[in-house]
Amino acid sequence: MKGSIHYRKDRGVWFVNWWDIFSNKSYKIYRYKGEIIYSKKIAQKLLSTMQGDYENGTFRIEKFLLSGWTDTVPYLFEWLDVIKDDVSPATYKDYSNSIRNHLKPFFTEHFFQLHEIQYDVLRKLLKSINRSGKGKLNVMYCLHACLKYAWQSKRISEVPPFPEKKLYQITEPVIQWLPSDRQIKIIEAIPSEHQPIFWWLKYHLRRPSEAMSLHRVDYNKEYDSFIIRHGISARKVVDFTKTKKEHIIPCHPVFLPIMKKMPVSVSKYFFTCKTSRSEGKRYTDRIMNRLWNNACEKVGEDISMYAGLKHSSCSQYVNECGLSLSDLQEITDHARLDSVKKYARMEVARKRELMNKNIISFPEVPLKKS
């Protein structure tokens, strides 16, 4: 069997002597889980662990070197600092919250080093996260990204399997949407100077953040189209969209006369608000939500801006205009057809209408006399 244990009288410590065939070097390992080995029993335990990994084909010498034993909590914050400039502000904020509010408390109470995090530990972590299903998934995504980085850095020998998605108990929400007439009434209830950005969102099926960050140079007059290449992340305008792809969409003919009536602006942004305190007087999420909610209150509607605009317009294309899902996918630039299937779900009133059409085909069910 590979490896052997020895005792150094001059230091009073035990160590494992190991010849590593991969690096073609001999190693003397004096520590187990970061602690100096002072007993033969611990040395034997270390040797058994190394031999077990070797027999299972998972052996990596880095796991047993001093640099290989890595405490989880310090490493999480070290990783967060390294990837700060590589992710969007919103992703960084979400990772930071996941580490501070969920991962740090768990790994402080349950001391597992990076290489000790396995499926059973992850199941225990999942149960400890006091968030909704999607919230739990975000925390686990954060840890998975960190462990992948640790594996690439040779801190761990493998990324462990994570709990199956069904264990997160994620419920797919029912899409709320409005028919065209009700949606239009809300937009018309918004002060006229603020309506253009809402009409743009209705007719172009984009995210509010993409409208708020749209630049004047993003409109190509020659081709009468918009280039969607900006977004907003953690309240900051970024030079990329949520999907990290640029999208070219033609200007809807109904929006063209609206656009021509918009006042000329010196701002670099396509849509501006006089009362905005943001750079370039661009619209903010707070301003747009306030305008939308006030308009909803005026006309007696209760629906979020995102659902009332993007979800509603997409659903109208399918359920009112009769477009196929593949047509809608083409318009919205969704990568997968599954992403637009949610817009094909009929509302209850429409289902009732279809059911009632066939009511004469069914004989009346006689009621039993009691």
Buried (B, 14 or more C-beta within 10 A) or exposed (E): EBBEBEEEEEEEBBBBBBEBEEEEEEBEBBBBBEEEBEEEEBBBBBBEBBBEBBEEEEBBBBBBEEEBBBBBBEBBBEBBEEBEEEBBBBBBBBBBBBBEEBBBBBBEEEEBBBBBBEEEBBBEBBEBBEBEBEBBBBBBBBBBBBBEBBBEBBBBBEBBEBBEEEBBEBEEEEBBBBBEEBBBBBBBBBEEEBBBBBBBBBBBBBBBBBBBBBBBEBBEEEEEEBBBBBBBBEEEBBEEBBEEEEBEBEBBEEBEEBBEEBEEBEBBBBBBBEEBEBEBBBBBEEBBBEBBBEBBEEEEBEBEBBBBBBBBBBBBBBBEEEBEBEBBBEBBBBEEEEEBBBBBBEBEEEEEEEEEEEEEEEEEEEEEEE
